[in-house]
């Protein structure tokens, strides 16, 4: 059961991470806070209270088939679960929303960096933008956009997780009714039927793709003439993937990064170091643009660099206790 009408209007930057999750799914704030660790833990590191709270939520919102599949991913050897099974396991995994929202709040500065350095400047030269959060999870990014730019952005929340897409569209619609769209990716090997995307965020996504070469190539093709891609493809082609990542995305990483380099222009960040044709592991953010106009590229680089310094300054202020945004 969901509680769309109980989603209250609020400035999400001043809210607690659990508030809208609690309102929409009808889960108590106390249970949510107990069920989510501050950082990713291995199963043996989890407390009894956390395990019990998480199990209570799993039993209420997930099918038994999905629970069994997730247990296999957690406890069986990574090679015993196929990429297709691993990707399919996200379909009704409620913690795509819950864990995702907690981590998104911890990453709030990152989303505001994109908004200030890319979205706002572009809206000065156009009436509207089409923006996709690919592998959206709870999609705090599109939530911020819907609150900040109603009627000026069309947001697309795309994910294989049905709870994630429905939650994202429901709360975005409270601020941007006609501009909030969702795409449920039912075939995990496919890519959404979208085009003319002005900005795509694919943060911590590429490493999860089971058909990565095709999916990333289609993502590039879906960009508008001056479309922007923000990504941070992690992993290593010679490594064993993390339990939630796929063998395909790791093995294809070198080729996929080369494809991005050949088809787009890198305006922020850098490709990982390459040794003997293999890209080293890195999780640093990169910003790519499909437009090769030197003036546009130069302006984007300056803005991204300026707001990156601003972001670092605010992070230092946070650590010093001068400024707090939301509760994580």
Order of alpha helices (4+ residues) and beta strands (2+ residues): alpha-alpha-alpha-alpha-alpha-alpha-alpha-alpha-beta-alpha-beta-alpha-beta-beta-alpha-beta-alpha-alpha-beta-beta-beta-beta-alpha
